[in-house]
Amino acid sequence: MQENEIPDRLRAIAGAGQVDTEEHLLREASVDRFKKYPAAHGIYDGPFPLAIVRARDTATVAAVLAFADEHRINVVPRTGRTGTEGGLETSVPGSIVLDGSEMDAVLDIDPVNMQATVQCGVPLRVLEERLREQGLTTGHSPQSKPLAQYGGLVATRSIGQFSTLYGGIEDMVAGLEAVFPDGTVSRIKSVPRRAAGPDIRSIVLGNEGALCFVTEVTVKVFPYQPENSRFHGYLLEDVHTGIAILREVVTAGFRPSVARVYSEQDAAQHFAHFARGKCVAVFVAEGPKAIAEATSVEIDRIVSGHSPEKVDPALIEEWFGNLNWGPDKIEAEREAMRTEHALGYTTEVSADWSTIGRIYDRVLERIRTEFPHADDITLLGGHSSHSYQNGTNMYFVYDYRIDCDPRAELEKYHKPINAIIVEETLALGGSMVHHHGIGKYRAEWTEREHGSAYPMLSRLKQAFDPNGIMNAGTIFPVGR
């Protein structure tokens, strides 16, 4: 089939008004936030997609995928468009972007069985608002909450700010519907638990559009009791003390919704009005009043054993109220990139308690001593924001001045710093990505990440996408 025939064939499938081929839309669809600096300067070097299909139902998704599979056309699934790791880039010429944002119906809220079912394009913010009217919550609150949609949350294995209590998206998803490249629609029913073979939800969770397209999701919901929330803040001498406190709180069995520690560098940007060059630990206890109060008492007892300085809880509550990123903050960031020629990025990893501090120290040392443009770095630090019985994550944060053409920014700054973080994490046995997904820019390390288990992963690609039409280069390096 000739490329110029494809948009018309897609219009016949999805409807004449549901296929976009305008140049400016195709250019913007060719990247995600990994290339936010050149994009802020209007630079899009392609390859550009042939068309964007805005699907309105599962049948359309299935028909588009089957068409693309038959004709070996690469498809990039998307909803929400908050990706940060290149997973939404159209790295293959002649691709189709399949957008599920118009599949935006809240299908059911079931307060008896404590679950809600939504289509993939439902914004998390919308479901959360609907639930709160009934005294319920998703418990899911990533920083992208004002923009994120459910298909993307599931596909990237998202996590939210309250994960220590509610878990990640994998803990919340009870059932789902997904469409595979040959057009097969698969539904995984919602039940509390089952032992009927491997947990097949995990084939879909975190697949980043490289195996299938998520069309519908059923998630657990929880009582919403904000009146019981208790906020805690502490100043600490160093990040290692903070990690030790996190470990003590979590492994003792306490489940605050928020448990975070910021290095002194990272704290300086978040808590400049009170950090005074120290690390900051933040906790929030919530839930039923008695549980929130008991958790609060125990957090304070544990932290007090490390000689902290307490912070006014009102300051922590106020900070949390302004943490999420919506369109206004994204546009302000774009304007700052254009005028100040500087930006900030993050790379998040995870490891066990014994290792995470070593990773932090080695990464910062290597960047400071080996990165050739270290003098351009204006902030280098990190924070731990998601903890578990056996370990925690580390969100490396790095800001830098940009002394080059916008097209050169990735190669000069972002990719080399990102590579140091990934390499050191893998060398010490951690995971190179905690929740943003592999995308296209960590795919070169996928096999090293999984080691001898990599054949299990690669066989999923062979089985579910034998013609290789799903989001080429994401998770699985091109040619592997």
C-alpha positions as CSV (number, residue, x, y, z in Angstrom):
1,M,0.0,0.0,0.0
2,Q,1.3,3.5,-0.9
3,E,1.7,5.9,2.1
4,N,-0.6,8.5,0.6
5,E,-3.4,5.9,0.6
6,I,-3.2,5.2,4.3
7,P,-5.0,8.3,5.7
8,D,-8.0,7.7,3.5
9,R,-8.2,4.0,4.6
10,L,-8.0,5.2,8.2
11,R,-10.9,7.6,7.6
12,A,-12.9,4.8,6.2
13,I,-12.3,2.9,9.5
14,A,-12.6,5.6,12.1
15,G,-14.7,8.3,10.4
16,A,-13.7,11.2,8.3
17,G,-13.5,13.6,11.2
18,Q,-11.5,11.3,13.4
19,V,-8.2,11.4,11.4
20,D,-5.8,14.3,11.7
21,T,-3.1,15.0,9.1
22,E,-2.4,18.7,9.7
23,E,1.3,19.3,9.7
24,H,1.5,21.1,13.0
25,L,-0.4,18.3,14.8
26,L,1.8,15.6,13.2
27,R,4.9,17.5,14.3
28,E,3.7,17.9,17.9
29,A,2.7,14.2,17.9
30,S,6.2,13.1,17.0
31,V,7.7,13.7,20.5
32,D,6.9,13.6,24.2
33,R,8.5,15.4,27.1
34,F,11.8,13.8,26.7
35,K,12.4,16.3,23.9
36,K,10.7,19.2,25.7
37,Y,13.6,21.6,25.2
38,P,13.8,21.5,21.4
39,A,10.0,21.3,21.2
40,A,9.8,24.5,23.3
41,H,11.8,26.1,20.5
42,G,9.6,24.8,17.8
43,I,12.1,22.2,16.7
44,Y,10.7,18.9,15.5
45,D,13.1,16.8,13.4
46,G,10.9,13.8,12.9
47,P,10.2,11.3,11.6
48,F,6.6,12.5,11.7
49,P,3.5,10.2,11.7
50,L,1.4,9.9,8.7
51,A,-1.8,10.4,10.7
52,I,-3.4,10.7,14.1
53,V,-6.4,8.5,14.6
54,R,-8.8,9.6,17.4
55,A,-10.6,6.4,18.3
56,R,-14.0,6.7,19.9
57,D,-14.6,3.0,20.8
58,T,-12.9,-0.3,21.2
59,A,-14.1,-1.5,17.8
60,T,-12.2,1.3,16.1
61,V,-9.1,0.6,18.0
62,A,-9.3,-3.1,17.0
63,A,-9.9,-2.2,13.3
64,V,-7.0,0.3,13.2
65,L,-4.6,-2.2,14.7
66,A,-5.7,-5.0,12.5
67,F,-5.3,-2.7,9.4
68,A,-1.8,-1.7,10.6
69,D,-0.8,-5.3,11.4
70,E,-1.9,-6.4,7.9
71,H,0.1,-3.7,6.2
72,R,3.1,-3.6,8.7
73,I,2.6,0.0,9.8
74,N,4.0,1.1,13.1
75,V,1.5,2.3,15.7
76,V,2.2,4.5,18.6
77,P,-0.7,4.3,21.2
78,R,-1.3,7.3,23.4
79,T,-3.7,8.8,25.9
80,G,-2.9,11.8,28.2
81,R,0.4,12.6,26.5
82,T,2.3,13.0,29.7
83,G,5.1,10.6,28.8
84,T,8.6,11.6,29.7
85,E,10.9,8.8,28.3
86,G,10.3,8.9,24.5
87,G,7.6,6.2,24.6
88,L,5.3,8.5,22.6
89,E,7.9,9.4,19.9
90,T,7.2,8.3,16.4
91,S,10.7,6.9,15.8
92,V,9.7,5.0,12.6
93,P,8.7,6.9,9.4
94,G,5.2,6.4,8.3
95,S,3.7,5.6,11.7
96,I,0.1,5.9,12.9
97,V,-0.6,7.6,16.2
98,L,-3.6,6.0,17.8
99,D,-5.1,8.3,20.4
100,G,-7.7,7.1,22.9
101,S,-8.4,10.4,24.6
102,E,-12.0,10.6,23.2
103,M,-12.8,7.3,24.8
104,D,-13.6,9.2,28.0
105,A,-16.7,7.7,29.6
106,V,-16.8,6.8,33.3
107,L,-18.7,3.5,32.8
108,D,-19.5,2.6,36.4
109,I,-18.8,3.6,40.0
110,D,-19.6,0.7,42.4
111,P,-19.4,1.8,46.1
112,V,-20.5,-1.6,47.3
113,N,-17.7,-3.5,45.6
114,M,-15.4,-0.5,45.9
115,Q,-14.3,-0.2,42.3
116,A,-14.8,2.0,39.3
117,T,-14.7,1.2,35.6
118,V,-13.5,3.8,33.0
119,Q,-12.5,4.0,29.4
120,C,-8.9,4.7,28.6
121,G,-9.3,8.4,27.9
122,V,-10.9,9.3,31.2
123,P,-8.6,11.8,33.0
124,L,-7.6,10.7,36.5
125,R,-8.7,14.1,37.7
126,V,-12.2,13.6,36.4
127,L,-12.7,10.2,38.0
128,E,-11.2,11.5,41.3
129,E,-13.7,14.4,41.3
130,R,-16.6,12.0,40.6
131,L,-15.5,9.7,43.4
132,R,-15.1,12.4,45.9
133,E,-18.7,13.4,45.5
134,Q,-19.5,10.0,47.0
135,G,-16.8,10.1,49.7
136,L,-14.4,7.9,47.7
137,T,-10.9,8.2,46.2
138,T,-8.7,6.4,43.7
139,G,-5.8,6.8,46.1
140,H,-3.7,7.5,42.9
141,S,-2.1,11.0,42.7
142,P,0.9,11.2,40.3
143,Q,2.3,14.7,39.7
144,S,0.6,14.6,36.3
145,K,-2.8,14.1,37.8
146,P,-4.4,17.1,36.1
147,L,-3.5,15.7,32.7
148,A,-3.0,11.9,32.9
149,Q,-5.5,9.5,31.5
150,Y,-6.2,5.9,32.5
151,G,-4.8,4.2,29.4
152,G,-1.5,5.8,29.9
153,L,-1.4,5.3,33.6
154,V,-1.8,1.5,33.1
155,A,0.5,1.3,30.1
156,T,3.4,3.0,31.9
157,R,2.9,1.3,35.3
158,S,2.3,4.6,36.9
159,I,2.7,5.4,40.6
160,G,1.3,8.3,42.7
161,Q,2.3,10.4,45.6
162,F,0.4,8.3,48.1
163,S,1.8,5.0,47.1
164,T,3.2,3.9,50.5
165,L,-0.4,3.4,51.6
166,Y,-2.4,2.7,48.4
167,G,0.3,1.2,46.2
168,G,1.1,1.7,42.5
169,I,-1.3,1.3,39.6
170,E,-0.5,-2.4,39.5
171,D,-2.1,-2.7,43.0
172,M,-5.2,-0.8,42.0
173,V,-6.1,-2.4,38.7
174,A,-8.6,-5.1,39.3
175,G,-9.6,-5.8,35.6
176,L,-9.1,-4.3,32.2
177,E,-9.7,-4.6,28.5
178,A,-6.9,-4.5,25.9
179,V,-6.7,-4.8,22.1
180,F,-3.7,-6.7,20.6
181,P,-2.2,-6.0,17.2
182,D,-4.3,-8.5,15.2
183,G,-7.4,-6.8,16.5
184,T,-8.1,-9.4,19.2
185,V,-10.0,-7.8,22.2
186,S,-9.1,-9.4,25.5
187,R,-11.0,-8.7,28.8
188,I,-9.5,-9.6,32.1
189,K,-12.4,-9.8,34.6
190,S,-12.4,-8.0,37.9
191,V,-12.1,-10.2,41.0
192,P,-10.5,-9.7,44.4
193,R,-7.8,-12.3,43.7
194,R,-7.3,-15.6,41.8
195,A,-4.8,-18.3,41.4
196,A,-5.8,-19.4,37.9
197,G,-2.3,-19.4,36.5
198,P,0.1,-16.5,36.1
199,D,-1.4,-13.0,36.7
200,I,-2.1,-12.0,33.1
201,R,-2.8,-8.4,34.1
202,S,0.9,-8.0,34.1
203,I,1.1,-8.6,30.4
204,V,-0.8,-5.4,29.9
205,L,0.4,-3.4,32.9
206,G,3.6,-1.5,31.9
207,N,3.6,-2.6,28.3
208,E,4.0,1.0,27.2
209,G,2.1,0.3,24.0
210,A,4.7,-2.1,22.8
211,L,2.3,-5.1,23.1
212,C,-1.3,-3.9,23.1
213,F,-3.6,-0.9,23.5
214,V,-5.5,-0.5,26.8
215,T,-9.1,0.5,26.2
216,E,-10.9,0.0,29.6
217,V,-9.8,-0.2,33.2
218,T,-11.4,-1.2,36.5
219,V,-9.7,0.1,39.6
220,K,-10.2,-0.3,43.3
221,V,-11.5,2.8,45.2
222,F,-11.1,3.7,48.9
223,P,-12.8,5.9,51.5
224,Y,-11.9,9.6,51.2
225,Q,-11.3,11.1,54.6
226,P,-9.1,14.2,54.2
227,E,-10.2,15.5,57.6
228,N,-8.1,12.9,59.3
229,S,-4.8,13.7,57.4
230,R,-1.8,14.5,59.5
231,F,1.2,16.3,58.0
232,H,4.8,16.0,59.3
233,G,8.0,17.7,58.2
234,Y,11.6,17.4,59.6
235,L,15.0,18.9,58.9
236,L,17.8,16.3,58.8
237,E,21.5,16.5,58.5
238,D,22.0,14.2,55.5
239,V,20.1,12.0,53.0
240,H,21.4,8.8,54.4
241,T,19.8,9.5,57.8
242,G,16.6,10.2,55.9
243,I,16.8,6.8,54.1
244,A,17.4,5.1,57.4
245,I,14.2,6.8,58.8
246,L,12.2,5.7,55.8
247,R,13.3,2.1,56.3
248,E,12.5,2.2,60.0
249,V,9.0,3.5,59.5
250,V,8.1,1.2,56.6
251,T,9.6,-2.0,57.8
252,A,8.0,-1.5,61.2
253,G,4.7,-1.9,59.5
254,F,3.5,1.7,59.4
255,R,1.8,2.9,56.3
256,P,1.8,6.7,55.9
257,S,0.4,7.7,52.5
258,V,3.4,9.8,51.9
259,A,7.0,9.1,53.0
260,R,9.7,11.2,51.4
261,V,13.2,12.4,52.0
262,Y,14.8,15.2,50.0
263,S,18.5,15.8,49.7
264,E,19.7,19.2,50.7
265,Q,20.1,20.3,47.0
266,D,16.6,19.1,46.1
267,A,15.1,20.4,49.3
268,A,16.5,23.9,48.5
269,Q,14.2,24.1,45.5
270,H,11.1,22.7,47.1
271,F,11.4,24.1,50.6
272,A,13.6,27.2,50.2
273,H,11.6,29.1,52.8
274,F,12.6,26.8,55.6
275,A,15.2,24.1,54.5
276,R,18.3,26.2,55.4
277,G,20.7,23.9,53.6
278,K,19.4,20.7,55.3
279,C,17.6,17.6,54.1
280,V,13.9,17.5,54.5
281,A,11.7,14.5,55.4
282,V,8.0,14.6,54.7
283,F,5.3,12.3,55.9
284,V,1.5,12.2,55.6
285,A,-0.7,9.9,57.7
286,E,-4.3,9.4,56.5
287,G,-7.3,7.0,56.6
288,P,-9.6,6.3,59.6
289,K,-9.0,8.8,62.4
290,A,-7.6,6.3,64.9
291,I,-5.2,4.8,62.3
292,A,-4.0,8.2,61.1
293,E,-3.4,9.4,64.7
294,A,-1.6,6.2,65.7
295,T,0.6,6.3,62.6
296,S,1.3,9.9,63.2
297,V,2.5,9.2,66.8
298,E,4.8,6.4,65.6
299,I,6.3,8.5,62.8
300,D,7.2,11.2,65.2
301,R,8.6,8.7,67.7
302,I,10.8,7.1,65.1
303,V,12.1,10.3,63.6
304,S,12.7,11.9,67.0
305,G,15.4,9.2,67.5
306,H,17.5,10.8,64.8
307,S,17.7,14.4,66.3
308,P,15.6,16.2,63.7
309,E,14.2,19.7,63.8
310,K,10.4,19.8,63.3
311,V,8.8,21.8,60.6
312,D,5.4,23.5,61.0
313,P,2.9,21.0,59.5
314,A,1.0,23.8,57.8
315,L,4.0,24.4,55.6
316,I,4.0,20.8,54.4
317,E,0.2,20.8,53.8
318,E,0.5,24.0,51.8
319,W,3.4,22.5,49.7
320,F,1.4,19.4,48.9
321,G,-1.5,21.5,47.7
322,N,0.7,23.0,44.9
323,L,2.7,20.0,43.9
324,N,0.8,18.7,40.8
325,W,1.6,19.8,37.2
326,G,-1.2,21.1,35.0
327,P,-1.2,23.0,31.7
328,D,-0.3,26.3,33.4
329,K,2.9,24.9,34.9
330,I,3.9,23.2,31.7
331,E,3.5,26.4,29.7
332,A,5.4,28.3,32.3
333,E,8.2,25.8,32.0
334,R,8.2,26.1,28.2
335,E,8.5,29.9,28.5
336,A,11.3,29.6,31.0
337,M,13.2,27.2,28.6
338,R,12.9,29.7,25.8
339,T,14.0,32.7,27.8
340,E,16.4,31.3,30.3
341,H,18.0,28.5,28.3
342,A,17.9,26.2,31.2
343,L,15.8,23.2,32.3
344,G,15.5,20.4,34.8
345,Y,15.0,16.6,34.3
346,T,14.6,13.6,36.5
347,T,15.6,10.0,36.3
348,E,14.1,7.6,38.8
349,V,15.5,4.2,39.9
350,S,15.0,1.7,42.7
351,A,17.0,-0.6,44.9
352,D,17.0,-2.4,48.2
353,W,17.7,-0.6,51.4
354,S,21.4,-1.6,51.5
355,T,22.1,-0.3,48.1
356,I,20.1,2.8,47.4
357,G,22.4,5.1,49.4
358,R,25.5,3.7,47.6
359,I,23.8,4.4,44.2
360,Y,23.0,7.9,45.2
361,D,26.6,8.6,46.3
362,R,28.2,7.0,43.2
363,V,25.9,8.7,40.8
364,L,26.5,12.2,42.2
365,E,30.3,11.5,42.3
366,R,30.5,10.4,38.7
367,I,28.4,13.3,37.4
368,R,30.5,15.8,39.3
369,T,33.8,14.4,38.2
370,E,33.2,12.7,34.9
371,F,30.5,14.6,33.1
372,P,32.4,17.1,30.9
373,H,29.8,19.9,31.3
374,A,29.4,19.6,35.0
375,D,30.0,23.4,35.4
376,D,26.6,24.0,33.6
377,I,24.7,22.0,36.3
378,T,22.8,24.3,38.6
379,L,21.2,21.6,40.8
380,L,22.1,18.0,41.4
381,G,20.4,15.9,44.0
382,G,17.5,13.6,44.6
383,H,14.7,12.4,46.7
384,S,13.1,9.1,47.8
385,S,9.4,9.2,47.4
386,H,8.1,5.5,47.2
387,S,9.2,3.0,49.8
388,Y,8.5,-0.7,50.3
389,Q,9.3,-3.4,52.8
390,N,12.5,-4.3,51.0
391,G,13.7,-1.0,49.6
392,T,12.9,2.4,48.1
393,N,13.3,4.5,45.0
394,M,15.6,7.4,44.2
395,Y,14.4,10.3,42.0
396,F,17.6,11.9,40.7
397,V,17.0,15.6,39.9
398,Y,19.3,17.6,37.7
399,D,19.0,21.1,36.4
400,Y,21.4,22.7,34.0
401,R,22.1,25.8,31.9
402,I,22.2,25.1,28.2
403,D,25.1,26.4,26.2
404,C,24.4,24.9,22.8
405,D,21.9,24.8,20.0
406,P,18.5,23.4,21.1
407,R,19.0,20.4,18.8
408,A,22.2,19.5,20.6
409,E,20.8,19.6,24.1
410,L,19.9,15.9,24.4
411,E,23.3,14.7,23.3
412,K,25.3,17.2,25.3
413,Y,23.4,17.1,28.6
414,H,20.4,14.9,29.2
415,K,21.4,11.6,27.6
416,P,24.9,11.4,29.2
417,I,23.6,12.3,32.7
418,N,20.8,9.8,32.3
419,A,23.3,7.1,31.1
420,I,25.5,7.6,34.2
421,I,22.4,7.1,36.5
422,V,21.3,4.0,34.7
423,E,24.8,2.4,34.5
424,E,25.5,2.9,38.2
425,T,22.1,1.6,39.2
426,L,22.5,-1.5,37.1
427,A,26.1,-2.1,38.3
428,L,24.9,-2.2,41.9
429,G,21.9,-4.4,41.2
430,G,19.1,-1.9,41.3
431,S,16.4,-1.3,38.7
432,M,17.1,1.4,36.1
433,V,13.5,2.6,36.1
434,H,11.0,2.8,39.0
435,H,7.8,4.2,37.4
436,H,8.3,6.4,34.3
437,G,8.8,3.5,32.0
438,I,11.7,2.5,29.7
439,G,10.4,4.4,26.7
440,K,12.9,4.6,23.9
441,Y,15.8,6.2,25.8
442,R,16.5,3.4,28.3
443,A,15.7,0.6,25.8
444,E,19.4,0.0,25.1
445,W,19.7,-1.3,28.7
446,T,16.5,-3.5,28.7
447,E,18.4,-6.7,28.3
448,R,20.9,-5.8,31.0
449,E,18.0,-4.8,33.3
450,H,16.4,-8.2,33.0
451,G,19.4,-10.4,32.7
452,S,18.6,-14.1,32.3
453,A,14.9,-13.3,32.5
454,Y,15.1,-11.2,29.3
455,P,13.9,-14.1,27.1
456,M,10.7,-14.2,29.1
457,L,10.1,-10.6,28.1
458,S,11.2,-10.8,24.5
459,R,9.0,-13.8,23.9
460,L,6.0,-11.7,24.9
461,K,6.9,-9.4,22.0
462,Q,7.2,-12.4,19.7
463,A,3.9,-13.9,20.8
464,F,1.7,-10.8,20.9
465,D,3.3,-8.6,18.3
466,P,5.0,-11.0,15.8
467,N,4.9,-8.4,13.0
468,G,6.5,-5.7,15.2
469,I,4.0,-3.0,14.6
470,M,3.5,-1.8,18.2
471,N,5.5,1.3,19.2
472,A,8.8,0.3,17.7
473,G,11.8,1.0,19.9
474,T,9.9,1.3,23.1
475,I,11.0,-1.2,25.8
476,F,12.5,-3.5,23.1
477,P,15.5,-1.9,21.1
478,V,14.9,-1.8,17.4
479,G,16.3,-4.9,15.8
480,R,16.2,-7.0,18.9
